[in-house]
Amino acid sequence: MGKLMNRLNITALMVSVLMFCSLAYSPPPLPKKEIDYSELIRLQKEREADFEVKRIADAYAKMSDRERVRGDAEAYKIR
């Protein structure tokens, strides 16, 4: 039992040293790129537009053929 404990202690020491070395020599984290306010607004509007397109596509997929034809005719007439 004593030899096993010595081996476990040595293994734990080796793991600790290796972990310390890997953390000590790892590169520092890169600075975060700051996004300006206009970029955030643009990204939010893009996201909202994507959701709107998905909502319309889902509604169109749920329509019957008759409703689609009538809706397409109305959309064409508006132009």
MMTF fields as JSON, N, C-alpha, C and O atoms, coordinates in Angstrom:
{
  "mmtfVersion": "1.0.0",
  "mmtfProducer": "UNKNOWN",
  "numBonds": 315,
  "numAtoms": 316,
  "numGroups": 79,
  "numChains": 1,
  "numModels": 1,
  "chainsPerModel": [1],
  "groupsPerChain": [79],
  "chainIdList": ["A"],
  "bondAtomList": [4, 2, 8, 6, 12, 10, 16, 14, 20, 18, 24, 22, 28, 26, 32, 30, 36, 34, 40, 38, 44, 42, 48, 46, 52, 50, 56, 54, 60, 58, 64, 62, 68, 66, 72, 70, 76, 74, 80, 78, 84, 82, 88, 86, 92, 90, 96, 94, 100, 98, 104, 102, 108, 106, 112, 110, 116, 114, 120, 118, 124, 122, 128, 126, 132, 130, 136, 134, 140, 138, 144, 142, 148, 146, 152, 150, 156, 154, 160, 158, 164, 162, 168, 166, 172, 170, 176, 174, 180, 178, 184, 182, 188, 186, 192, 190, 196, 194, 200, 198, 204, 202, 208, 206, 212, 210, 216, 214, 220, 218, 224, 222, 228, 226, 232, 230, 236, 234, 240, 238, 244, 242, 248, 246, 252, 250, 256, 254, 260, 258, 264, 262, 268, 266, 272, 270, 276, 274, 280, 278, 284, 282, 288, 286, 292, 290, 296, 294, 300, 298, 304, 302, 308, 306, 312, 310],
  "bondOrderList": [1, 1, 1, 1, 1, 1, 1, 1, 1, 1, 1, 1, 1, 1, 1, 1, 1, 1, 1, 1, 1, 1, 1, 1, 1, 1, 1, 1, 1, 1, 1, 1, 1, 1, 1, 1, 1, 1, 1, 1, 1, 1, 1, 1, 1, 1, 1, 1, 1, 1, 1, 1, 1, 1, 1, 1, 1, 1, 1, 1, 1, 1, 1, 1, 1, 1, 1, 1, 1, 1, 1, 1, 1, 1, 1, 1, 1, 1],
  "groupList": [{"groupName": "MET", "atomNameList": ["N", "CA", "C", "O"], "elementList": ["N", "C", "C", "O"], "formalChargeList": [0, 0, 0, 0], "bondAtomList": [1, 0, 2, 1, 3, 2], "bondOrderList": [1, 1, 2], "singleLetterCode": "M", "chemCompType": "L-PEPTIDE LINKING"}, {"groupName": "GLY", "atomNameList": ["N", "CA", "C", "O"], "elementList": ["N", "C", "C", "O"], "formalChargeList": [0, 0, 0, 0], "bondAtomList": [1, 0, 2, 1, 3, 2], "bondOrderList": [1, 1, 2], "singleLetterCode": "G", "chemCompType": "PEPTIDE LINKING"}, {"groupName": "LYS", "atomNameList": ["N", "CA", "C", "O"], "elementList": ["N", "C", "C", "O"], "formalChargeList": [0, 0, 0, 0], "bondAtomList": [1, 0, 2, 1, 3, 2], "bondOrderList": [1, 1, 2], "singleLetterCode": "K", "chemCompType": "L-PEPTIDE LINKING"}, {"groupName": "LEU", "atomNameList": ["N", "CA", "C", "O"], "elementList": ["N", "C", "C", "O"], "formalChargeList": [0, 0, 0, 0], "bondAtomList": [1, 0, 2, 1, 3, 2], "bondOrderList": [1, 1, 2], "singleLetterCode": "L", "chemCompType": "L-PEPTIDE LINKING"}, {"groupName": "ASN", "atomNameList": ["N", "CA", "C", "O"], "elementList": ["N", "C", "C", "O"], "formalChargeList": [0, 0, 0, 0], "bondAtomList": [1, 0, 2, 1, 3, 2], "bondOrderList": [1, 1, 2], "singleLetterCode": "N", "chemCompType": "L-PEPTIDE LINKING"}, {"groupName": "ARG", "atomNameList": ["N", "CA", "C", "O"], "elementList": ["N", "C", "C", "O"], "formalChargeList": [0, 0, 0, 0], "bondAtomList": [1, 0, 2, 1, 3, 2], "bondOrderList": [1, 1, 2], "singleLetterCode": "R", "chemCompType": "L-PEPTIDE LINKING"}, {"groupName": "ILE", "atomNameList": ["N", "CA", "C", "O"], "elementList": ["N", "C", "C", "O"], "formalChargeList": [0, 0, 0, 0], "bondAtomList": [1, 0, 2, 1, 3, 2], "bondOrderList": [1, 1, 2], "singleLetterCode": "I", "chemCompType": "L-PEPTIDE LINKING"}, {"groupName": "THR", "atomNameList": ["N", "CA", "C", "O"], "elementList": ["N", "C", "C", "O"], "formalChargeList": [0, 0, 0, 0], "bondAtomList": [1, 0, 2, 1, 3, 2], "bondOrderList": [1, 1, 2], "singleLetterCode": "T", "chemCompType": "L-PEPTIDE LINKING"}, {"groupName": "ALA", "atomNameList": ["N", "CA", "C", "O"], "elementList": ["N", "C", "C", "O"], "formalChargeList": [0, 0, 0, 0], "bondAtomList": [1, 0, 2, 1, 3, 2], "bondOrderList": [1, 1, 2], "singleLetterCode": "A", "chemCompType": "L-PEPTIDE LINKING"}, {"groupName": "VAL", "atomNameList": ["N", "CA", "C", "O"], "elementList": ["N", "C", "C", "O"], "formalChargeList": [0, 0, 0, 0], "bondAtomList": [1, 0, 2, 1, 3, 2], "bondOrderList": [1, 1, 2], "singleLetterCode": "V", "chemCompType": "L-PEPTIDE LINKING"}, {"groupName": "SER", "atomNameList": ["N", "CA", "C", "O"], "elementList": ["N", "C", "C", "O"], "formalChargeList": [0, 0, 0, 0], "bondAtomList": [1, 0, 2, 1, 3, 2], "bondOrderList": [1, 1, 2], "singleLetterCode": "S", "chemCompType": "L-PEPTIDE LINKING"}, {"groupName": "PHE", "atomNameList": ["N", "CA", "C", "O"], "elementList": ["N", "C", "C", "O"], "formalChargeList": [0, 0, 0, 0], "bondAtomList": [1, 0, 2, 1, 3, 2], "bondOrderList": [1, 1, 2], "singleLetterCode": "F", "chemCompType": "L-PEPTIDE LINKING"}, {"groupName": "CYS", "atomNameList": ["N", "CA", "C", "O"], "elementList": ["N", "C", "C", "O"], "formalChargeList": [0, 0, 0, 0], "bondAtomList": [1, 0, 2, 1, 3, 2], "bondOrderList": [1, 1, 2], "singleLetterCode": "C", "chemCompType": "L-PEPTIDE LINKING"}, {"groupName": "TYR", "atomNameList": ["N", "CA", "C", "O"], "elementList": ["N", "C", "C", "O"], "formalChargeList": [0, 0, 0, 0], "bondAtomList": [1, 0, 2, 1, 3, 2], "bondOrderList": [1, 1, 2], "singleLetterCode": "Y", "chemCompType": "L-PEPTIDE LINKING"}, {"groupName": "PRO", "atomNameList": ["N", "CA", "C", "O"], "elementList": ["N", "C", "C", "O"], "formalChargeList": [0, 0, 0, 0], "bondAtomList": [1, 0, 2, 1, 3, 2], "bondOrderList": [1, 1, 2], "singleLetterCode": "P", "chemCompType": "L-PEPTIDE LINKING"}, {"groupName": "GLU", "atomNameList": ["N", "CA", "C", "O"], "elementList": ["N", "C", "C", "O"], "formalChargeList": [0, 0, 0, 0], "bondAtomList": [1, 0, 2, 1, 3, 2], "bondOrderList": [1, 1, 2], "singleLetterCode": "E", "chemCompType": "L-PEPTIDE LINKING"}, {"groupName": "ASP", "atomNameList": ["N", "CA", "C", "O"], "elementList": ["N", "C", "C", "O"], "formalChargeList": [0, 0, 0, 0], "bondAtomList": [1, 0, 2, 1, 3, 2], "bondOrderList": [1, 1, 2], "singleLetterCode": "D", "chemCompType": "L-PEPTIDE LINKING"}, {"groupName": "GLN", "atomNameList": ["N", "CA", "C", "O"], "elementList": ["N", "C", "C", "O"], "formalChargeList": [0, 0, 0, 0], "bondAtomList": [1, 0, 2, 1, 3, 2], "bondOrderList": [1, 1, 2], "singleLetterCode": "Q", "chemCompType": "L-PEPTIDE LINKING"}],
  "groupTypeList": [0, 1, 2, 3, 0, 4, 5, 3, 4, 6, 7, 8, 3, 0, 9, 10, 9, 3, 0, 11, 12, 10, 3, 8, 13, 10, 14, 14, 14, 3, 14, 2, 2, 15, 6, 16, 13, 10, 15, 3, 6, 5, 3, 17, 2, 15, 5, 15, 8, 16, 11, 15, 9, 2, 5, 6, 8, 16, 8, 13, 8, 2, 0, 10, 16, 5, 15, 5, 9, 5, 1, 16, 8, 15, 8, 13, 2, 6, 5],
  "groupIdList": [1, 2, 3, 4, 5, 6, 7, 8, 9, 10, 11, 12, 13, 14, 15, 16, 17, 18, 19, 20, 21, 22, 23, 24, 25, 26, 27, 28, 29, 30, 31, 32, 33, 34, 35, 36, 37, 38, 39, 40, 41, 42, 43, 44, 45, 46, 47, 48, 49, 50, 51, 52, 53, 54, 55, 56, 57, 58, 59, 60, 61, 62, 63, 64, 65, 66, 67, 68, 69, 70, 71, 72, 73, 74, 75, 76, 77, 78, 79],
  "secStructList": [7, 2, 2, 2, 2, 2, 2, 2, 2, 2, 2, 2, 2, 2, 2, 2, 2, 2, 2, 2, 2, 2, 2, 2, 6, 1, 7, 7, 7, 7, 7, 7, 7, 7, 7, 7, 2, 2, 2, 2, 2, 2, 2, 2, 2, 2, 2, 2, 2, 2, 2, 2, 2, 2, 2, 2, 2, 2, 2, 2, 2, 2, 1, 7, 2, 2, 2, 2, 2, 2, 2, 2, 2, 2, 2, 2, 2, 2, 7],
  "xCoordList": [0.817, 0.0, 0.864, 0.497, 2.009, 2.9, 3.479, 3.605, 3.843, 4.408, 3.366, 3.68, 2.121, 1.048, 0.843, 0.667, 0.863, 0.682, 1.83, 1.616, 3.054, 4.201, 4.044, 4.335, 3.585, 3.397, 2.303, 2.439, 1.217, 0.149, 0.629, 0.269, 1.43, 1.967, 2.892, 2.84, 3.731, 4.644, 3.851, 4.149, 2.841, 2.005, 1.291, 1.238, 0.746, 0.068, 1.03, 0.663, 2.253, 3.261, 3.598, 3.714, 3.753, 4.081, 2.94, 3.18, 1.708, 0.561, 0.516, 0.251, 0.772, 0.755, 1.821, 1.558, 3.023, 4.107, 3.759, 3.975, 3.225, 2.858, 1.741, 1.773, 0.769, -0.305, 0.226, -0.172, 1.121, 1.707, 2.476, 2.353, 3.269, 4.064, 3.164, 3.419, 2.111, 1.236, 0.504, 0.292, 0.112, -0.552, 0.431, 0.074, 1.647, 2.632, 3.077, 3.4, 3.095, 3.595, 2.492, 2.785, 1.245, 0.171, 0.109, 0.421, -0.287, -0.33, -1.43, -2.44, -1.228, -2.266, -3.518, -3.421, -4.662, -5.875, -5.839, -5.307, -6.413, -6.447, -7.465, -8.492, -7.173, -8.156, -9.418, -9.354, -10.558, -11.818, -11.974, -11.664, -12.46, -12.715, -13.973, -15.022, -13.858, -15.005, -15.907, -15.451, -17.184, -18.161, -18.844, -19.335, -18.871, -19.508, -21.031, -21.578, -21.678, -23.13, -23.851, -24.836, -23.362, -24.022, -23.919, -24.825, -22.822, -22.66, -23.666, -24.238, -23.88, -24.858, -26.265, -27.032, -26.608, -27.93, -28.095, -29.152, -27.064, -27.129, -27.328, -28.132, -26.598, -26.745, -28.135, -28.7, -28.69, -30.028, -31.07, -31.992, -30.934, -31.888, -31.789, -32.805, -30.577, -30.411, -31.123, -31.818, -30.948, -31.581, -33.108, -33.792, -33.633, -35.078, -35.593, -36.659, -34.849, -35.254, -35.243, -36.131, -34.262, -34.214, -35.418, -36.0, -35.792, -36.963, -38.242, -39.13, -38.338, -39.529, -39.644, -40.733, -38.528, -38.54, -38.95, -39.737, -38.427, -38.79, -40.274, -40.946, -40.789, -42.196, -43.094, -44.084, -42.741, -43.536, -43.442, -44.443, -42.251, -42.081, -42.89, -43.492, -42.907, -43.702, -45.192, -45.919, -45.643, -47.061, -47.419, -48.485, -46.546, -46.791, -46.846, -47.649, -45.988, -45.955, -47.238, -47.651, -47.865, -49.089, -50.342, -51.396, -50.233, -51.395, -51.785, -50.962, -53.063, -53.507, -53.156, -52.821, -53.237, -52.924, -53.848, -53.417, -55.103, -56.072, -55.702, -55.775, -55.307, -54.912, -53.643, -53.51, -52.72, -51.477, -51.757, -51.204, -52.626, -52.933, -53.608, -53.273, -54.549, -55.24, -54.253, -54.28, -53.388, -52.404, -51.407, -51.034, -50.973, -50.045, -50.716, -50.087, -51.997, -52.714, -52.868, -52.718, -53.169, -53.301, -51.961, -51.9, -50.906, -49.575, -49.188, -48.575, -49.53, -49.21, -50.024, -49.516, -51.292, -52.182, -51.698, -51.867, -51.105, -50.64, -49.498, -49.376, -48.689, -47.531, -48.021, -47.226],
  "yCoordList": [-1.19, 0.0, 1.258, 2.268, 1.197, 2.35, 2.716, 3.894, 1.672, 1.935, 2.583, 3.465, 2.126, 2.686, 4.165, 4.985, 4.505, 5.895, 6.758, 7.892, 6.216, 6.969, 7.223, 8.319, 6.211, 6.382, 7.417, 8.244, 7.364, 8.342, 9.757, 10.705, 9.907, 11.219, 11.744, 12.922, 10.872, 11.271, 11.653, 12.65, 10.853, 11.149, 12.485, 13.288, 12.732, 13.991, 15.166, 16.219, 14.999, 16.049, 16.326, 17.483, 15.276, 15.451, 16.172, 17.06, 15.784, 16.433, 17.901, 18.759, 18.195, 19.59, 20.416, 21.543, 19.86, 20.577, 20.8, 21.891, 19.78, 19.927, 20.954, 21.74, 20.95, 21.931, 23.345, 24.272, 23.514, 24.824, 25.313, 26.471, 24.424, 24.814, 25.187, 26.167, 24.398, 24.703, 26.023, 26.766, 26.331, 27.606, 28.772, 29.87, 28.545, 29.614, 30.033, 31.199, 29.091, 29.398, 29.519, 29.6, 29.532, 29.702, 31.173, 32.051, 31.446, 32.843, 33.611, 33.034, 34.898, 35.695, 35.78, 35.676, 35.964, 36.062, 37.303, 38.346, 37.163, 38.288, 39.32, 38.967, 40.582, 41.606, 41.477, 41.174, 41.708, 41.604, 42.796, 43.937, 42.487, 43.551, 44.293, 43.685, 45.581, 46.36, 46.626, 47.064, 46.354, 46.604, 47.921, 48.122, 48.81, 50.088, 49.965, 48.952, 50.987, 50.975, 50.761, 50.026, 51.4, 51.251, 49.817, 49.331, 49.146, 47.741, 46.858, 45.938, 47.14, 46.383, 46.573, 45.614, 47.807, 48.093, 47.361, 46.789, 47.374, 46.705, 45.2, 44.587, 44.608, 43.177, 42.841, 41.81, 43.696, 43.465, 43.557, 42.743, 44.532, 44.671, 43.481, 43.015, 42.989, 41.796, 40.603, 39.859, 40.423, 39.322, 39.426, 38.43, 40.637, 40.844, 40.552, 39.957, 40.963, 40.702, 39.201, 38.698, 38.49, 37.037, 36.364, 35.442, 36.824, 36.251, 36.547, 35.699, 37.741, 38.108, 37.242, 36.78, 37.025, 36.171, 34.754, 34.127, 34.251, 32.9, 32.832, 31.852, 33.866, 33.886, 33.864, 33.134, 34.665, 34.713, 33.389, 32.903, 32.802, 31.518, 30.421, 29.58, 30.426, 29.439, 29.621, 28.648, 30.881, 31.154, 30.717, 30.141, 30.982, 30.601, 29.082, 28.552, 28.382, 26.918, 26.31, 25.23, 26.995, 26.473, 26.755, 26.17, 27.644, 28.002, 26.868, 26.044, 26.857, 25.909, 26.498, 27.677, 25.662, 26.132, 27.274, 28.224, 27.179, 28.207, 29.556, 30.594, 29.531, 30.767, 31.345, 32.562, 30.484, 30.955, 31.665, 32.732, 31.07, 31.679, 33.031, 34.004, 33.09, 34.355, 35.397, 36.552, 34.995, 35.922, 36.394, 37.567, 35.489, 35.877, 36.844, 37.794, 36.608, 37.495, 38.884, 39.89, 38.941, 40.233, 40.968, 42.18, 40.231, 40.852, 41.371, 42.434, 40.652, 41.059, 42.287, 43.18, 42.344, 43.451, 44.744, 45.827, 44.635, 45.809, 46.493, 47.717, 45.748, 46.332, 47.179, 47.773],
  "zCoordList": [0.0, 0.0, 0.0, -0.602, 0.674, 0.753, -0.598, -0.931, -1.398, -2.72, -3.631, -4.43, -3.493, -4.307, -3.971, -4.873, -2.698, -2.287, -2.8, -3.227, -2.757, -3.268, -4.763, -5.243, -5.501, -6.945, -7.226, -8.129, -6.444, -6.639, -6.316, -7.014, -5.274, -4.923, -6.019, -6.371, -6.551, -7.628, -8.872, -9.528, -9.189, -10.358, -10.169, -11.1, -8.994, -8.72, -8.831, -9.354, -8.345, -8.449, -9.915, -10.317, -10.706, -12.125, -12.854, -13.671, -12.552, -13.186, -12.799, -13.641, -11.533, -11.079, -11.791, -12.211, -11.927, -12.602, -14.071, -14.6, -14.73, -16.145, -16.33, -17.277, -15.441, -15.537, -15.32, -16.024, -14.352, -14.094, -15.32, -15.718, -15.913, -17.089, -18.264, -18.964, -18.476, -19.61, -19.395, -20.354, -18.159, -17.896, -17.932, -18.358, -17.494, -17.445, -18.843, -19.069, -19.777, -21.113, -22.16, -23.353, -21.739, -22.715, -23.124, -22.32, -24.357, -24.807, -24.079, -23.677, -23.916, -23.237, -24.115, -25.338, -23.517, -24.325, -25.21, -24.83, -26.392, -27.321, -26.836, -26.257, -27.074, -26.681, -27.524, -28.716, -26.898, -27.63, -28.57, -28.228, -29.748, -30.709, -30.262, -30.048, -30.127, -29.698, -30.898, -31.954, -30.711, -31.766, -31.44, -30.33, -32.414, -32.149, -32.19, -32.626, -31.741, -31.584, -32.915, -32.98, -33.965, -35.268, -35.786, -36.463, -35.469, -35.87, -35.122, -35.705, -33.836, -33.066, -33.618, -33.713, -33.984, -34.553, -35.879, -36.143, -36.71, -38.008, -37.823, -38.526, -36.881, -36.623, -36.104, -36.469, -35.262, -34.731, -35.847, -35.897, -36.734, -37.842, -38.794, -39.31, -39.031, -39.864, -39.244, -39.936, -37.942, -37.23, -37.313, -37.545, -37.12, -37.209, -38.62, -38.778, -39.635, -41.018, -41.298, -41.985, -40.783, -40.97, -40.322, -40.893, -39.13, -38.454, -39.23, -39.309, -39.802, -40.571, -41.826, -42.167, -42.507, -43.702, -43.326, -44.035, -42.224, -41.783, -41.42, -41.743, -40.751, -40.381, -41.62, -41.663, -42.624, -43.856, -44.603, -45.13, -44.652, -45.333, -44.639, -45.307, -43.321, -42.587, -42.855, -43.058, -42.853, -43.126, -44.544, -44.761, -45.506, -46.9, -47.033, -47.8, -46.283, -46.359, -45.785, -46.205, -44.831, -44.215, -45.054, -44.805, -46.038, -46.855, -47.794, -48.192, -48.131, -49.157, -50.523, -50.635, -51.555, -52.906, -53.318, -53.972, -52.937, -53.304, -52.673, -53.33, -51.408, -50.737, -51.352, -51.476, -51.734, -52.361, -53.669, -53.934, -54.494, -55.79, -55.585, -56.26, -54.66, -54.401, -53.862, -54.285, -52.937, -52.38, -53.423, -53.441, -54.293, -55.365, -56.329, -56.795, -56.634, -57.54, -56.929, -57.623, -55.626, -54.962, -54.919, -55.127, -54.651, -54.609, -55.987, -56.095, -57.024, -58.392, -58.769, -59.447, -58.336, -58.66, -57.998, -58.558, -56.825, -56.087, -56.827, -56.774, -57.492, -58.201, -59.275, -60.004]
}
